[in-house]
Amino acid sequence: MAAPKGGSDSGNTSVIVMIIFIVLFLISATFAIIFYVNLETANRRASDASAKLDRMGNSTQITAVEQLAESAGLDNGSTFDKLDAVINFFSESIVGADAVNYSMATAKSTAYARLETLWTKIAEVQGLEIEAAKAAGLAGAAEALVALLNEMASEFTSYQDQVAAQLASDQLSLQKNEEQIALLQAEIDSLGMSVANMKNQTNDNIDDIRGRFESHITSIQKEKDLIVSNTQEYRKQLDAELQEAALLREKTAQMEKFLRDTRQKPTQEVEALDADGTIISVDAREQMVYINLCANDKIYRGLTFSVYDGLDKTVPSSGMGKATIEVVEILDSISRCRIVDNPQGNPVIKGDIIANLIWDANREFVFCLVGDFDFNMDGELDIDGANRIETLITGWGGKVQNFVSVDTDFIVYGNEPADDRAENYNKALDEALRLGVPSFNTQRFFRFIGYSKKQVIN
């Protein structure tokens, strides 16, 4: 469009109105392309716009406005008429038929409301919070576009104030401004094509994300169904195993009860109170005796026995004997023993009986050892006391374990430990009581095996 020669007041007014429409168009176009305009920044930068007036546009912009109007089917009237029609067309498309009556704040509020629905859908597809979707949805190119269009909006806001005063004295400025508008419109068209391409690419990305999301959901559902199926199967197996375990516990309880009922009670202690042999002759001068046990009875050199009065024919429950003897020679039909200790002055005579709790010619007794022991009989607990007692038991044909079971024949207990072994100590004693296992403290145990302080010294 050529600049008018001279001009009247009405002509100047028309130019001012058209310039205002141009500004509105650019602001509305900015909303349509990027859905966002920072108007507060534009107001702050109004004071700097005069220095940028030469950049406001050129004749190419006018051509771009006409092309935009033709593409929208609004090609009647002058360039500014077309621009006015295009502004109204896009305003109605974005915020409704009453767009021209909207304030900038109202237009911004309406645009944000429209955008919120789109952000909600994008966030739903991507599985993100709305704020995170908003932050991730702006590419670097879009951010650069926002900065450029913000600058353009600021420049044209300042231009509105400057052109009104400038046109009164210089009609040539209108031509320059129209050229600048044409240039800016060309840039807008170019940016519009870029935004369209970005939109298409975004739609393609959304479709791809949706496809992968649905595929992932399908895969997860299959895994869930498999887990549910396996869980049901495992639950059936567990129920069956729990039932079987309950039956086993019941049978175990019945068996333990049977063993408790059939084995000897602690007060009877039949094995401990039975004699193992007899004194068949005594050599008082040599302090030697002969017993009716021999090599065929599987006795050992160093094996000790307690000697008890032959008239009673049984071992007292205290285990206290009249003497202790030690095997020194094993013969074919008898064995020779030395008298180790005879503290009460009650002489050993022919017919006295002998016994050792550990040794038995026909079976292997099982002992449980718990606690701390004074093996040296000096009143002090020995660090290796339990090990030395275990060596005695295994050396004389017995077996040792550190827990009580239905197979345990005797439990030998020392002092209660002061460390974390105390729990096992008390548990073993309680279990022995429950199962009816005969219990022996250290002193009583030594009496029943004929082991005295002299054996320790020797």
C-alpha positions in Angstrom: 0.0 0.0 0.0 1.3 3.5 -1.0 1.5 6.2 1.7 -1.1 8.9 1.3 0.0 12.4 0.1 -0.6 15.0 2.7 -3.5 14.1 5.0 -6.4 15.3 7.1 -7.3 14.7 10.7 -9.6 11.9 9.7 -6.8 10.3 7.6 -4.5 10.4 10.6 -7.1 8.9 12.8 -7.6 6.0 10.4 -3.9 5.4 10.3 -3.7 5.4 14.1 -6.7 2.9 14.3 -5.1 0.6 11.7 -1.8 0.7 13.7 -3.7 -0.2 16.8 -5.4 -3.1 15.0 -2.0 -4.3 13.8 -0.7 -4.3 17.4 -3.8 -6.3 18.5 -3.3 -8.7 15.6 0.3 -9.4 16.5 -0.6 -9.9 20.2 -3.4 -12.3 19.2 -1.2 -14.1 16.7 1.4 -14.5 19.5 -1.3 -16.2 21.7 -2.3 -18.5 18.8 1.2 -19.7 18.0 2.7 -20.2 21.5 -0.3 -19.8 23.8 1.7 -17.6 26.1 2.6 -13.8 26.2 4.3 -12.2 29.0 2.6 -8.8 29.0 4.3 -7.6 32.2 7.7 -7.9 30.6 6.4 -5.9 27.6 5.4 -3.0 29.9 8.7 -2.9 31.6 10.6 -2.7 28.4 8.4 0.0 26.8 11.0 2.7 27.7 13.7 1.0 25.6 11.6 0.5 22.4 12.3 3.9 20.8 15.9 2.8 20.1 14.5 -0.2 18.2 12.0 1.6 16.0 14.1 1.0 12.8 13.5 -2.7 13.4 9.7 -2.6 13.4 9.0 -3.7 9.9 9.3 -3.2 6.1 7.2 -3.6 3.0 7.5 -7.4 3.1 5.3 -7.4 6.2 2.4 -5.8 4.3 2.7 -8.6 1.7 2.7 -11.2 4.5 -0.5 -9.7 6.0 -2.2 -9.9 2.6 -1.1 -13.5 2.2 -2.4 -14.4 5.6 -5.7 -12.7 4.9 -6.0 -14.6 1.5 -5.2 -17.9 3.2 -8.1 -17.2 5.7 -10.5 -16.1 2.9 -10.5 -12.5 4.0 -9.1 -10.7 0.9 -11.5 -7.7 0.7 -10.6 -4.1 1.4 -7.3 -2.5 2.1 -4.3 -4.2 3.8 -5.3 -2.8 7.1 -8.9 -3.9 6.6 -7.6 -7.4 5.8 -5.4 -7.2 8.9 -8.4 -6.1 11.0 -10.4 -9.0 9.6 -7.6 -11.5 10.3 -7.3 -10.2 13.9 -11.0 -10.7 14.5 -10.9 -14.1 12.7 -8.1 -15.4 14.9 -9.5 -13.8 18.1 -12.8 -15.5 17.6 -11.1 -18.8 16.9 -9.0 -18.5 20.1 -11.2 -17.0 22.7 -14.7 -16.7 21.1 -16.8 -14.2 19.1 -16.5 -11.5 21.8 -12.7 -11.5 21.6 -12.5 -7.8 20.5 -14.2 -6.8 23.8 -11.7 -8.7 25.9 -9.1 -7.0 28.0 -5.6 -8.3 27.8 -6.0 -9.8 31.3 -9.2 -11.5 30.3 -7.7 -12.9 27.1 -4.7 -14.2 29.0 -7.0 -15.8 31.6 -9.1 -17.4 28.8 -6.1 -18.7 27.0 -4.7 -20.3 30.2 -8.0 -22.0 30.8 -8.0 -23.5 27.3 -4.4 -24.5 27.7 -5.0 -26.2 31.0 -7.2 -28.9 29.4 -4.4 -29.7 26.9 -1.8 -29.9 29.6 -4.1 -32.2 31.6 -4.4 -34.6 28.6 -0.6 -34.5 27.9 0.2 -35.2 31.6 -2.3 -38.1 31.7 -0.7 -39.7 28.6 2.8 -39.2 29.9 2.0 -40.3 33.4 3.4 -37.0 34.9 2.3 -34.3 37.1 0.8 -31.4 35.2 3.6 -29.0 36.2 6.2 -31.6 35.2 4.4 -32.1 31.8 4.4 -28.3 31.3 8.2 -28.1 32.0 9.1 -31.1 29.8 6.8 -30.1 26.9 8.7 -26.9 25.9 11.6 -27.6 23.5 14.6 -25.3 23.1 13.2 -24.0 19.8 9.8 -23.1 21.4 11.6 -21.3 24.2 13.6 -19.2 21.7 10.3 -18.4 19.9 8.7 -17.2 23.1 11.6 -14.8 23.8 11.4 -13.5 20.2 7.7 -12.9 20.2 7.8 -11.3 23.7 10.3 -8.9 22.3 8.1 -8.2 19.3 5.0 -7.6 21.5 7.0 -5.2 23.6 8.3 -3.3 20.6 4.9 -2.9 19.1 3.4 -1.7 22.3 6.0 1.0 22.4 5.5 1.6 18.7 1.8 2.4 19.3 2.7 5.4 21.5 5.6 6.6 19.3 3.8 6.4 15.9 0.8 8.5 17.1 3.1 11.6 17.7 5.4 10.8 14.8 2.7 10.6 12.0 1.5 14.2 12.6 4.8 15.6 11.4 6.2 12.9 9.1 4.0 11.0 6.6 7.0 9.1 5.3 7.2 7.2 8.6 3.9 5.3 7.7 5.5 3.8 4.6 8.5 2.6 6.7 6.2 1.2 9.3 4.1 -0.6 6.7 7.3 -2.2 5.3 8.3 -3.2 8.8 4.9 -4.8 9.4 5.2 -6.8 6.2 8.6 -8.1 7.4 7.3 -9.1 10.8 4.3 -10.8 9.2 6.6 -12.8 7.0 8.5 -13.9 10.2 5.2 -14.7 11.9 4.2 -16.9 8.9 7.5 -18.7 9.1 7.1 -19.2 12.8 3.6 -20.4 12.3 4.8 -23.1 9.9 7.5 -24.0 12.5 4.8 -24.3 15.2 2.6 -26.4 12.9 5.6 -28.8 12.3 6.2 -28.9 16.1 2.6 -29.7 16.7 2.7 -32.6 14.2 5.8 -33.9 15.7 4.4 -33.7 19.2 1.3 -35.6 18.1 3.5 -38.3 16.6 5.5 -38.5 19.8 2.2 -38.7 21.9 1.0 -41.5 19.7 4.3 -43.4 20.1 4.2 -42.9 23.9 0.6 -44.0 24.0 1.4 -47.1 22.0 4.4 -48.0 24.2 2.4 -47.3 27.3 -0.4 -49.6 26.3 2.1 -52.3 25.3 3.8 -51.9 28.7 0.4 -52.1 30.5 -0.5 -55.3 28.6 2.9 -56.8 29.6 2.4 -55.9 33.2 -1.1 -57.4 33.2 0.3 -60.6 31.9 2.9 -60.7 34.6 0.3 -59.9 37.2 -1.9 -62.8 36.0 1.1 -65.1 36.1 2.0 -64.0 39.6 -1.6 -64.4 40.8 -1.7 -67.9 39.4 1.7 -68.8 40.9 0.6 -67.3 44.3 -2.5 -69.4 44.3 -0.5 -72.5 43.5 2.1 -71.7 46.2 -0.7 -71.1 48.7 -2.2 -74.5 48.0 1.2 -76.1 48.5 1.8 -74.1 51.7 -1.6 -75.2 53.1 -0.8 -78.8 52.3 2.7 -78.5 53.9 1.2 -76.8 57.0 -1.3 -79.6 57.4 1.5 -82.1 57.0 3.6 -80.2 59.5 0.7 -80.2 62.0 0.4 -84.0 61.6 4.1 -84.3 62.2 4.0 -82.1 65.3 1.2 -84.2 66.6 3.0 -87.5 65.9 6.2 -86.0 67.5 4.3 -85.1 70.6 2.8 -88.5 70.8 6.2 -90.1 70.3 7.8 -87.9 73.0 5.0 -88.8 75.4 5.5 -92.5 74.6 9.2 -92.1 75.3 8.6 -90.3 78.5 6.1 -92.9 79.6 8.4 -95.8 78.7 11.8 -94.6 79.9 12.8 -94.5 83.5 12.0 -91.5 85.6 14.8 -89.3 87.0 14.2 -90.6 90.5 14.7 -94.2 89.4 17.9 -93.7 87.4 18.1 -97.5 86.8 21.2 -97.4 84.7 23.0 -95.2 87.1 22.1 -97.2 90.2 22.9 -100.7 88.7 26.2 -102.3 89.6 28.7 -102.9 86.8 30.9 -105.6 88.6 32.0 -107.2 91.8 35.2 -107.3 93.9 36.3 -111.0 93.9 39.5 -110.6 96.0 41.5 -108.0 97.9 45.2 -107.7 98.5 45.2 -105.3 101.5 49.0 -105.1 101.8 49.5 -104.1 98.1 46.2 -102.0 98.1 45.1 -104.0 95.1 41.7 -105.6 94.3 40.5 -108.0 91.6 37.2 -107.5 89.8 35.1 -109.9 87.7 35.5 -107.8 84.5 38.0 -108.7 81.8 39.1 -108.0 78.2 35.9 -109.4 76.8 33.9 -106.8 78.7 35.7 -104.0 76.8 37.1 -102.2 79.8 40.1 -99.8 79.7 43.3 -99.2 81.6 42.7 -96.1 83.7 39.0 -96.7 83.9 37.8 -95.9 87.5 34.9 -97.3 89.5 33.2 -96.3 92.8 33.1 -99.1 95.3 29.9 -99.7 97.3 28.9 -102.0 100.2 28.1 -105.5 98.7 25.3 -106.0 101.3 23.1 -103.3 99.7 23.5 -104.8 96.2 22.7 -101.4 94.7 24.3 -98.0 94.2 22.9 -95.2 96.5 21.2 -92.3 94.7 23.9 -89.9 96.1 26.6 -91.9 94.3 28.8 -91.7 97.5 30.9 -94.9 97.7 33.3 -96.3 100.3 36.3 -96.1 97.9 37.5 -95.6 94.4 39.6 -97.9 92.3 41.4 -97.7 88.9 42.0 -100.5 86.4 45.8 -101.1 86.0 45.9 -104.6 84.4 43.3 -106.4 82.2 43.5 -110.2 82.2 41.6 -112.9 80.4 39.0 -113.5 83.1 39.6 -110.8 85.7 41.2 -107.4 86.0 43.5 -106.0 88.6 42.8 -102.5 90.1 44.6 -100.3 92.6 42.7 -98.6 95.4 43.0 -94.9 94.7 41.1 -93.5 97.6 39.5 -94.9 100.7 38.7 -91.8 102.8 36.2 -93.2 105.3 38.4 -96.0 106.6 35.8 -98.5 105.6 37.9 -101.3 104.0 37.1 -102.8 100.6 36.2 -106.4 101.0 35.3 -109.3 98.8 31.7 -109.1 97.5 31.6 -105.3 97.3 30.0 -104.0 94.1 31.5 -101.4 91.7 29.9 -99.0 89.2 30.8 -96.3 86.6 28.1 -94.1 85.1 29.8 -93.8 81.8 31.1 -97.3 81.0 28.8 -100.1 80.0 29.8 -103.4 78.4 26.7 -103.6 76.2 25.8 -100.1 75.1 27.0 -96.5 74.5 25.4 -93.9 76.8 24.6 -90.4 75.4 25.5 -87.5 77.7 24.6 -83.8 77.4 27.2 -81.4 78.9 26.1 -77.8 79.8 27.6 -75.1 82.0 31.1 -74.4 83.4 33.0 -77.1 85.4 35.6 -77.3 88.1 37.5 -80.4 86.8 40.4 -80.0 89.1 38.2 -79.9 92.2 40.0 -76.9 93.5 37.0 -74.6 93.9 37.8 -72.7 90.7 36.1 -73.1 87.4 38.4 -74.4 84.7 38.3 -72.9 81.2 38.7 -76.3 79.7 36.6 -78.1 82.3 33.9 -79.2 79.9 36.4 -80.4 77.3 38.2 -82.5 79.8 35.0 -84.1 81.0 34.0 -84.8 77.4 37.4 -86.5 76.9 36.7 -88.7 79.9 33.3 -89.7 78.6 34.3 -90.4 75.0 37.5 -92.2 76.3 35.3 -94.6 78.3 32.9 -95.4 75.6 30.3 -92.7 76.0 29.0 -90.1 73.5 28.6 -86.3 74.1 26.2 -83.7 72.7 25.4 -80.1 73.8 21.6 -80.4 73.6 18.9 -82.6 75.1 16.8 -84.9 73.0 14.9 -88.1 73.3 18.2 -90.0 72.7 19.9 -88.4 75.7 20.6 -90.8 78.6 22.1 -88.4 81.2 22.7 -84.7 81.5 25.7 -83.4 83.4 25.5 -79.7 84.3 28.1 -77.4 85.9 27.7 -73.8 87.1 25.4 -71.5 85.0 27.5 -69.5 82.6 27.5 -65.7 82.9 27.6 -65.1 79.2 25.1 -65.7 76.3 25.4 -69.5 76.9 23.1 -69.1 79.9 20.0 -69.4 77.7 21.1 -72.7 76.2 22.0 -73.9 79.7 18.6 -73.3 81.2 16.8 -74.6 78.0 18.8 -77.9 78.3 17.8 -78.3 82.0 14.1 -77.6 81.3 14.1 -80.0 78.3 15.8 -82.7 80.5 13.1 -82.3 83.1 10.4 -82.4 80.5 11.8 -85.6 78.9 12.7 -87.3 82.2 16.4 -87.3 81.5 18.4 -88.0 84.8 20.5 -85.0 85.8 23.9 -84.9 87.6 25.8 -82.0 88.9 29.6 -82.1 88.7 30.2 -83.5 92.2 27.5 -86.2 91.9 28.8 -87.1 88.4 32.4 -87.7 89.7 31.0 -89.9 92.5 29.2 -92.1 90.0 32.3 -92.6 87.9 34.7 -93.2 90.8 36.7 -90.1 89.9 38.4 -88.4 92.9 40.8 -85.5 93.4 43.7 -88.0 93.5 43.1 -89.0 89.9 43.5 -85.3 88.9 46.8 -85.0 90.9 48.1 -88.3 89.5 
